[in-house]
Amino acid sequence: MATAATLRRALLYVPASSSRFLEKTRNLKVDNISYDLEDSVTPGKKPEARIALRKFLDSARPEHVGEIAVRINSVDTKYALDDLTEVLQAPNLDTIVVPKVNSASDLHFVTDVIRHTLSKSTSPRNPPSIIALIESARALTDINTICRASPHLSGLIFAAEDFALDLSITRTPDLTEFLFARSAIVTAARAHKLPSAIDLVCTHYKGERGLQTLEQECKAGRNLGFNGKQCIHPSQVEIVQRVYGPGEEEVNWACRVVVADEKADGAGRGAWTLDGKMIDAPVSGKARAILKKAEAAGWDVAGLRNKWKDQEPE
C-alpha cells in the first residue's frame, strides 16, 4: 500500500506484449514501472500479453525498480476482469493503474475484484494500491467523488491526449489548454491526501531538443504541484527523476531548517529567521517533507543532519 513517502517521480510504461521489453526492465533503475496491457497492446494480442506478463511477474523482481504496477484495460471493456484476475495472483504486484476512470463506480469495481480475489488467496498479502487515470471532462467534474471511491487509491494521473480528444482541443507546446485540468487534478490529490499527482506524457524524447522539451515540461509540472511524470521511453527517466527529486541545494536548505527549527521549538520560538528569511510552521513543514522525500530517493539524511548539527535559528 502506498504511503505519503511513496516515490513516483517517474512512471514508465512498458508494453506487456513484448517479452524483450519485459526482460529489459530488469536492468532499469526507476521509481515505477507500469507494465501496460491497455493502449500498447492490440486487441488480438491482449490474452497472450496477459499470460506473458503474469509469467514475468512470477519471476524474480527487478532489483532497481521501486514499484511494480500494471495498467489494466478500462473497466468498460471485456478485458478488465480477466486482467485483474490474472495479475492479482502475481506476488510482485504493488499497484494497479486504472485507465479511463470516469466515475467512482469504476474504482468500486476494481476494489471489489481486489477484495474478492485476495480473499480466496492461500497466502495473505496487502492489497495493491490503485492509481486512477483522469482522461475526460466527465472525470474532471466528478474528481472529488473519484478521490473518495476506494481506500486503496493512492494517486491520480493526467492523460492529456485522451482529454484533448474528449474536449476536441489541440495540444500546443506551452500546454496552456490543459492548465485548468492539471491544476484541478493536483488540487484534488492534495485535498484528499493522495501521495501522487502524476503529470502528462512528454511526447518528445529523441535528440537534444526532445530532452530539453522534457525538462521544461517537468519543471512546469513541478511548479503546478505534480510530484511525478509519465514516461514512454527509458531515456526520459533520468531527467524526470532528477527534476522531480530534491536537488542538493534544496536538501541542504531543508536540513538546516529542520535542525534549527528543533532548537527554536525547544526555546519556545514559533517563528525565527534563516539567511534573513522568516521560518514558521508552514516553512518548517515543507522542509520536513523535502527530507522525507530525499530519504526515499536515497539521500543520506542522517549524515546531512550531522553536517548541519550546529545550525542555529537566527
ChimeraX attribute file (.defattr): number of C-alpha atoms within 10 A of each C-alpha:
attribute: neighborCount
match mode: 1-to-1
recipient: residues
	/A:1	14
	/A:2	20
	/A:3	12
	/A:4	13
	/A:5	15
	/A:6	18
	/A:7	25
	/A:8	26
	/A:9	28
	/A:10	28
	/A:11	27
	/A:12	24
	/A:13	21
	/A:14	23
	/A:15	21
	/A:16	28
	/A:17	23
	/A:18	15
	/A:19	13
	/A:20	10
	/A:21	13
	/A:22	17
	/A:23	12
	/A:24	12
	/A:25	20
	/A:26	14
	/A:27	11
	/A:28	15
	/A:29	16
	/A:30	22
	/A:31	21
	/A:32	23
	/A:33	26
	/A:34	22
	/A:35	25
	/A:36	23
	/A:37	28
	/A:38	21
	/A:39	12
	/A:40	16
	/A:41	19
	/A:42	12
	/A:43	12
	/A:44	8
	/A:45	13
	/A:46	19
	/A:47	17
	/A:48	13
	/A:49	21
	/A:50	23
	/A:51	16
	/A:52	16
	/A:53	24
	/A:54	20
	/A:55	12
	/A:56	17
	/A:57	21
	/A:58	14
	/A:59	11
	/A:60	10
	/A:61	16
	/A:62	19
	/A:63	11
	/A:64	14
	/A:65	16
	/A:66	17
	/A:67	21
	/A:68	20
	/A:69	25
	/A:70	28
	/A:71	28
	/A:72	24
	/A:73	24
	/A:74	22
	/A:75	21
	/A:76	11
	/A:77	8
	/A:78	10
	/A:79	18
	/A:80	20
	/A:81	17
	/A:82	13
	/A:83	24
	/A:84	21
	/A:85	15
	/A:86	15
	/A:87	22
	/A:88	22
	/A:89	16
	/A:90	16
	/A:91	15
	/A:92	20
	/A:93	20
	/A:94	20
	/A:95	25
	/A:96	26
	/A:97	23
	/A:98	24
	/A:99	21
	/A:100	19
	/A:101	24
	/A:102	23
	/A:103	20
	/A:104	18
	/A:105	15
	/A:106	20
	/A:107	25
	/A:108	15
	/A:109	15
	/A:110	21
	/A:111	21
	/A:112	12
	/A:113	16
	/A:114	19
	/A:115	11
	/A:116	12
	/A:117	16
	/A:118	19
	/A:119	12
	/A:120	9
	/A:121	11
	/A:122	7
	/A:123	9
	/A:124	9
	/A:125	10
	/A:126	8
	/A:127	18
	/A:128	23
	/A:129	22
	/A:130	26
	/A:131	28
	/A:132	26
	/A:133	22
	/A:134	27
	/A:135	23
	/A:136	22
	/A:137	15
	/A:138	14
	/A:139	19
	/A:140	23
	/A:141	14
	/A:142	13
	/A:143	22
	/A:144	19
	/A:145	15
	/A:146	24
	/A:147	24
	/A:148	13
	/A:149	18
	/A:150	20
	/A:151	13
	/A:152	21
	/A:153	26
	/A:154	25
	/A:155	26
	/A:156	28
	/A:157	28
	/A:158	26
	/A:159	21
	/A:160	23
	/A:161	16
	/A:162	14
	/A:163	23
	/A:164	17
	/A:165	13
	/A:166	13
	/A:167	10
	/A:168	9
	/A:169	12
	/A:170	13
	/A:171	15
	/A:172	9
	/A:173	9
	/A:174	11
	/A:175	14
	/A:176	11
	/A:177	15
	/A:178	19
	/A:179	12
	/A:180	10
	/A:181	20
	/A:182	26
	/A:183	15
	/A:184	16
	/A:185	25
	/A:186	24
	/A:187	17
	/A:188	20
	/A:189	24
	/A:190	16
	/A:191	11
	/A:192	14
	/A:193	14
	/A:194	20
	/A:195	21
	/A:196	27
	/A:197	28
	/A:198	30
	/A:199	30
	/A:200	21
	/A:201	20
	/A:202	21
	/A:203	13
	/A:204	16
	/A:205	18
	/A:206	13
	/A:207	8
	/A:208	10
	/A:209	11
	/A:210	15
	/A:211	18
	/A:212	15
	/A:213	15
	/A:214	23
	/A:215	18
	/A:216	15
	/A:217	22
	/A:218	26
	/A:219	14
	/A:220	15
	/A:221	24
	/A:222	19
	/A:223	10
	/A:224	15
	/A:225	18
	/A:226	28
	/A:227	23
	/A:228	26
	/A:229	29
	/A:230	25
	/A:231	26
	/A:232	18
	/A:233	15
	/A:234	16
	/A:235	12
	/A:236	22
	/A:237	21
	/A:238	13
	/A:239	16
	/A:240	24
	/A:241	22
	/A:242	14
	/A:243	19
	/A:244	20
	/A:245	23
	/A:246	19
	/A:247	12
	/A:248	11
	/A:249	9
	/A:250	14
	/A:251	23
	/A:252	20
	/A:253	15
	/A:254	25
	/A:255	26
	/A:256	22
	/A:257	26
	/A:258	24
	/A:259	19
	/A:260	24
	/A:261	28
	/A:262	15
	/A:263	15
	/A:264	17
	/A:265	13
	/A:266	10
	/A:267	9
	/A:268	9
	/A:269	13
	/A:270	12
	/A:271	16
	/A:272	17
	/A:273	15
	/A:274	16
	/A:275	8
	/A:276	8
	/A:277	9
	/A:278	11
	/A:279	20
	/A:280	15
	/A:281	11
	/A:282	9
	/A:283	16
	/A:284	21
	/A:285	15
	/A:286	14
	/A:287	22
	/A:288	17
	/A:289	15
	/A:290	21
	/A:291	25
	/A:292	17
	/A:293	19
	/A:294	22
	/A:295	16
	/A:296	15
	/A:297	19
	/A:298	8
	/A:299	16
	/A:300	12
	/A:301	17
	/A:302	11
	/A:303	10
	/A:304	16
	/A:305	18
	/A:306	12
	/A:307	13
	/A:308	17
	/A:309	14
	/A:310	11
	/A:311	18
	/A:312	17
	/A:313	21
	/A:314	14
